[in-house]
Amino acid sequence: MYKSKWVRKWAAPIGMASLLAFSQLPGQLSTVNAAENTSATVQVPAKDVSYKNVLNSTAAFLLQQVPNPSFGDEDYVTDFARASVPVPSKYYETYYNNLVKEVKSKDGKISEDVGKYSKVIIALTAINKDPRNIGGYDLVKSMYDTYLATEKAEKLTNGNKFHFLNAIDTKNYDLSTESKYAEITRTKLVNDLVKDQFEDGSFAWALDYGSDKDSTSMTATALAPYTKDDKVKAAVEKANDYLGKELGEQGGFYSEWAKGDSPETVSQFIINLTSNQTNPKTDPRFVKGNGNWAVSNLVSFVDSATGGLKSGLSLKIPNLMSSDQGLRALAAYDRFVKGKNRIYDMSDAAESLKFDITAPEVATANKVSDQTTIVKGKAEAGAKVTIYNGSKLLASTTASTKGTYSLTIKKQKANSTLKIYVTDASKNKSKAFTLKVADKTAPKAPSVKKVTKSTNKVTGTAEKGAKVYVLKGKTSIGKGTVNSKGQFTVKIKNQKANTKLTVYAKDKAGNKSNVTKVTVKTK
């Protein structure tokens, strides 16, 4: 959810973590006030952007996509926990319980991939659970064993190393004191990453893959906790100098696959800079001459209809991976400017968890009549909007990122009572907004029996309860009310033969029927 209610709910610092399979980059980082890192100035000010709106809408989009998390949804669980996103009260317990079932069913061996263990450990740490005892299994030890097995198979990559490093750094997990794992130390992992830096400052997922900008940022993020070491600090600065030179005029990085800027690459870049206490908005290396910068580039990928992020500006629908990575980057930046814990410093995990127990505000809607087929109004952005007639569901939709909605319904009977409810992603339901269906349908023209010159009344049938009027020319000569059987009698004075009379009905809502023309007969 987002818009006004989300702003109220998200009073806690925002911090997201939702990256693709090789993009999980936590670190044991001490909190540093961002103000200490704003000494660098730029000649052209960076554009101001409403990044919080995009952060909130993207979080709402992802929460809708993953309402019941299980094994495999670690990125999203980490996102919401580190972002202090208000989630349903049982959201994290649902994930945890599902994971325990998976771990037990696999006898503790949930993967052969170091990165997968890293994701799980990070997610568990983010929700304040201990990964060293999940259903009786120690997943940290399982990750160490998987690392050794991967190394023995000669398949170890730098990606494995920074995944591993990030996981153990979330809460200082360390098994290197055990003889079996004595060679897997932080010092060795950091040195291995630094020595594999290319001459231009870039890094690679694996050396035989060649360098890429994503891996460069991800490596720099993993090294961030260790920059008190001059050698490590120099490597990170060299990497960021390289990335600054690669930054395009739109403040992002070109992708051949996307045939344009990549939201994923710029997301990694933002996480890297904020993890290393570098302000992407003020450092002159990273603000273009036109004022574009990394965050302004990232928010340009938002899909206004859903709130998610697209993987390309020309695409029509959002992408889960782009939304995931982008959300984490925006959250990392938000935490940075607020001087909060860096996104992968999970020493504040317990206090970061928030739960949504607030119902959405009552919806608004336009007036409806028995001719209405579209009901429009306002409701909490991203929330589900439903309309009922009694217990019958007429239609449902999702409110747009701007907090508007449109429901298509069949015509309803006049005087019916319709109720509109708003339900947020946490299943909190608003009070009903009640609508009375106005009567805008004119009665049918009255059916009139023969009138003769000797008749002193006009009789016939018309809509029950309606008023019937008899006119001669423009002058009313009588009126009456249709009874419960649909019959009426209107007393009039005798009229001359061939006199032209008009008869019409008007219902209680004031709708007027077509006229029935009557000619007075001789007999």
N, C-alpha and C positions, 0 to 999 in steps of 0.2 A: 504494500500500500504506500501511498505517498501523498503528494499534495499537502493540504493543511494538517490533516491528521498525522501523516507520517512525520511532518516536521515536529509536531508535538511529541510523538512517540520516540523519535530518534534524538532525544536530548543527549544521550551518551555519545562519545566520539565514534565516528564511523570508521571501520577498518575492514576491508574485504580481502578475500583470498580465493580466487576462482580462476585457475589457469589450466592450460592444456596439459597433457600427460607429462611433459617435461618442464613444467613451469611453476613448480611449487618451491618457493624460496623463502623459508622462515629463517630467523637468525636470533641469537641471544644478544639483543642490542639494548644498551642503556638509553634511557630517555634523554634527549637533548632538545632544548628549546629551539624552535625553528628560527626565532629572531636572531640567534647567534650566527646564522648562516646567510644573512641578507646583506652582507657588506659589499658583495659584488653588485655593480650597477650596470644598467643597459642604457644605451642612447635612445632606443625606441621602446616605449613601454609595451609590455605584453598586453594583449587584449584581455579584458575582463570577460569571464564566461560564467554562466549559471551552472557550474559543475554539480552542485548539490542536487538540483532538480533532476539531472540525468542520473546521478548516483541513486537517488530514491526510486526513480521510475524503473531503472534496470534491476534493482533489488526486488521490486514488486513483480516484475516480469519473471525473474528466475524463481521466486517463491511460488508463483503459480505453476511453473513447469515441474517443480519438485515438491509436491505437497506431502509425500510420504517417503522420506529418505531411507535408503538402505545401502548395503555394501556396493560401492561403485559411485556413490554420490558424495564422496569425501570433499571434493572441491566446494560444493555448495554449502555443506555443513560448516566448513571452515569459513567460508564467506560470511554467512549470517552471524556466526558466533563472533568473529573478529570485528564485524561491522556493528555489533550491538543492534542488529535488526530485530525488532519485536516479532518473534515467531510464535506459533501455537504452543500452548503450555507443555505438550507432550512431544514436541518436534524432535528435540535432541534425544529424548528417551527412546523414541521410535527408531532413530538411526542406531543408537547404541544397542538396543535389544536385537535388531536385525543383524547387526555386525556380530554380536555374540553367537547367534545361531550359525552364521557363516563360518566363524572361526572354529566352533566346535565341530561342525560338519566336515571341516577340512583338517581336523586334528592340529590346528594352529598354523598350518602351512597354506596361507591364503593366496600366495603368489610366488613366482620365481623371479620377480622383478623388484629391484631395490627401490625404484621410484614408486611402485604401488605401496610398498610398506611405508615409505616416507609419507605419502598422502594420508594413509590411515593414522599413522602416529601423530601427524600434525592436526588432523581433524579431531582426534580424541583429546589431544592436549588443549585444543581450542575450546572444547566443551567441558573442560576441567575433569576429564576422565584420565585414569592412569593406564597408558598403553602397556605397562609391564604386568598387568593382571586383567586380562580380558577373557572371562570365562575360564580362568585358571591358566591362561597362556600368556607368555611374555613376548609381545610383538616386537619390542626393541631387540631382544635377543634373536628373534627370527630374522630381523633385518640384518643384523650382524652376520648371521649364518649365510644369508642370501648373498651378501656382499662377498664373503669369502668364496662361495661357490662360483659366483660370477667371475671373480678374479682368477680362480683356478682354471676356469674354462677359457680364459684369455678373452673375455668379452666385456671387461670393465671399461667404461667410458668416463669422460669428464662429467657427463650428465649424471651418471650414477653417483659420482663423487659429490657433486653439489646437492643432489637430492639427499644423500646420506647426511651430509654436513648440516643441511637445513633442518632435518628431522631431529637430530640429536641436540641441536642448539635451541630448540623451542623451550625446553626446560632442563637443559644441562644433563641430558641422558648420556651416560658414559660407561662402557664396559671394557675400556682399554686396559683397565687394571687386572682383568682376567687374562691369564697367559694365552688362552686360545685367540684372544682378540688384541693382543699387545701391539700388533703392527697397525691397527686401525685407530690412529690418533688424530686429533684435530690438527696438530702441527703438520703431520704428513699429508693430510687431505688438502690443507691450505697450500702447502709448498708444491704439491702436485699440480694444483690448478694454476698457480702463478707461473711455474716453469713452462707451462704449455701455452702461454700467451704468444700470439704472433707478433712480428716486428711492428706491424701497424697499430697494435694495441687491441686487436680483436681476439675473441676466443671462439672455440668450436665445441659442439656437442661431443664430437669425437674427432681426433686429429685427421683421420682419413676422409672425413666428410667435408673438410674445409671450414673456414670461419663463417659465421653469420651473426647478424645484429641481435637476434633474439638470445642466442647463447652468450653473446658478449654481455648483455644486460643481466642475464640470469646468473652468470658467474660473478659479476661485480656485486650483485645483491648478496650472494652467498658469502662473499669475502668481507662484506661490510662490518661484521663484528670484530674483525681482526686488523683494522686499519691503523691501530696504534703502532703496529709494526711498519716501519718506513718502507720496507720492500713491498708489503701488501698495499699500502696507501698509494705508492707510485704506480703499481699495476692498475689499480682502480682508476686513478686519474688519467692514465694513458688510455684505458678503455673508454672513458667518457670523452676524452679529446677526440678519439676516433669516431665515436657516435655523433658528436657535435658536428664533425665534418660531413657525416653522412645524412644529416637532418635536411629534409627538403624544405622548399619555400612555404609549404602549408603547415610546417611544424611537425611533420611525421616522416615515415620511412616508406619508400616505394617498394612494392612487392610485385615481382613478375607474375606470380600466381594470380594476384588480385587485379593486376593491370592498373594499379593505383596504390595509394597509401594503405598500409595495413594497420588496423586497430590493435591487432595482437602485438605487433612489434613495438608500437608506441606505448602500449600498456606496460610491457616489460621494462621499457626505458624509464617510465615514470616511477615504477616500483624500485628500480635500481637507484635513481637519483635520490628519492626520498629516504631509502634505506641508508644511503651514504650521506644524509644530511646536506644535500645539495638542492637548492631551490630552483626548479625548472622554470619558474616565472621571472626570476631576477638574474640568473647567471647568464652573462652575455653570450656564452657559447651556444645557448639553447633557445634564444629568442631571435626570430628572423627579423629582417629589416622592415617587414610589413606588419609586425606585431604578432604574428602567429607563433605558437609554442605548443608543446606536447599536449597539454590538457585541452587547449582550444581545438587541436586536431582531433583528439579522441572524441569529444562530445559531438562533433559533426556527424558521427556515425549513428546517432540515435534514431530509432524508428518512432515517429510521433504517434503512430496508431497503437503500438503495443508497449512502448517504453524500453524495449530491448535494444541492443546494438547490432548493427548489420556488419558483415565482414567486408563490404564494399559500398561505396557511396551510391553506385548505380543500382544496387539490389533493392528488392521490394520488401523483403521480410527479414526479421532479426535472426541472428545466429547464436546458438547457446555458447559456443566457445568464445566468440567475440564478446558476448555479454558478460561471460564469466571473467575473462581477463580484464576487460574494461572496467568492470565494477570493482575489481580488486585494486586496479590502478587508481581510480578516483578515490577510493577509500584510503589508500595509502597516502595520497596527496592531502586529503582532508585531515587525517591524523597528524601529518607533518605540520601543516599550518597551525593546528591547534596545540602543538607542542606535546602531543600524547605519545604513548609508546609506539615505537615503530611497528609496522604491521605484523612482523614475525617475532616480536618480543612478546611472548605469551605469559609473562609473569603476572599479567592482569587478567588472565582468562576468566576467573570466577566472577569478577566484577563487570566483565563485558557482556555477559549473557543477559538478554532481555526477552521478555515474553509479552505477547500481545493479548491483553484482556479487555481492550477498549472497543466497544461497538462503534461502527461508523455512524456519522451523523445521518439524520433522516434525509432521504432524497427530496428533491423538488421535481415538479412536473408541470407541463402545460395543461390547461383545461382540456377535458375530453367530452365528447358528445357521442351520441349513437351513430354518428357519421365518421368518427375518428378511426383511423387504421394505423397511425403512427403516434406514439407517445414519446415526447422528448423532455429532457430535464437535466439536472445536475446531480452527481453522486460522487462518492470518494473515488478518485482516480485509480483504475486498476481493479476495482471491486466488482463483484457479480451483482447485477441488478435484475430482479425478478418482479413480475406483475401477476397478480392473482385476481380472479373473480370468485369469491368464496374460497373453496379449496382447490379450484381448478387453476393450474398454471397456464397462463396465456402466452407468455414469452419470457425469454431471459437473454441477457447480453452482458458484456463487460464494459465498464465505463472507460472512456479514453484517457490518455495521459493528461488531458486538459480538464478532466472531471465532467465530461458530458456523455450522454448516452442517448440511444434511439431504439425504441422497441416497436416492432411491427406486430399488430394484433388484428384479429377479426373484429368487425363492428359488434359492439355490445348493446344490449337492450337499455333503453332509457331508464334512468333512475337506479341502475345497478351500482353497486359499490365495488370499486377496484382498490387494491392495496399494493403498494410498491415497497419492496424490501431491498436493503443493501447488505451484502455479505462479503467481508474482506477475506484475504488469503488465509487468515488464522481462524476462519469459520465464525467470527463474531458477527452477529446479525443486528441490524438496526431496528428501531421501532418502525411501524408501518407509516407510510405516507398515504393518506386516504383520498380517493377521488370519487366524486359522484358523477355518473354519466349523465350529462345534460341531454334533454330531449330537443333535438333539432330537426326532427322528422315531421313534416306537415301531415295532418290527417288526410285521408282520401276524401275526395269531393263527396258530399252527401248524396245518397240515393233518395229521390223525392217522388212520392206518389202523385197521381194526377190531381191538379187543382182546377176547380170550376168556379164560375161566377157566383155560385151559391155556397162555396166553401168558406168557412170561417176559421179554418186551421190548415196548416201545412204539416204533413206527416212524412216520415221516412226513416232511414237508418243512417247512422254515422258512427264515428269512433266513440266508444263509451267514455262518458264523463266530459266530452267536449261541449262547447256552447255552439248552438246553431243560430245563425242570423239570416233573416229574410229581408231583402231590400227591394224597393221599387225605385228604379233609377239609383240615386245616391242616398235615398232616404230609407232608414230602417223602419220597417213596419211590424217587426216582431222578433223575439228571440226566445230560445228555450235551451234546456239541457238534455243531453242524450242519457237515457237511463242505463242501468246495468245490463240490459238485454240489447243495447245498441240501438234503441228506438227513440225517436223524438216526436214531439208534437208542439208546434208553435202556433199560438192563436193570432189570427189576423182579422182585419175587417174584410168584408166581401169586396172583391175586386172585379172590375169590368172584364168582359171577355176580351181576349187578345192582349191583355196587359202582360208586360214582360217583367218577370221577377227573377232575382238572383238569390241563390242560397249557398252559404258557405259555412264551414265549421272551423272553430278555433280551439286548440287543445289547451290544457292547463299551463303548458309552457309558453303559450302565446303563438304557437305555430299556426299559420292560416292555410286552409286547404284551397285548392282550386274551386272556382264557383260552379254551381250547377244552375243552368238557365231553365226557367220554367215559363211556359205560356199558359195563361188562364184560359181554360176551355169554356164553351157555352154550357156543356153538360157532360 
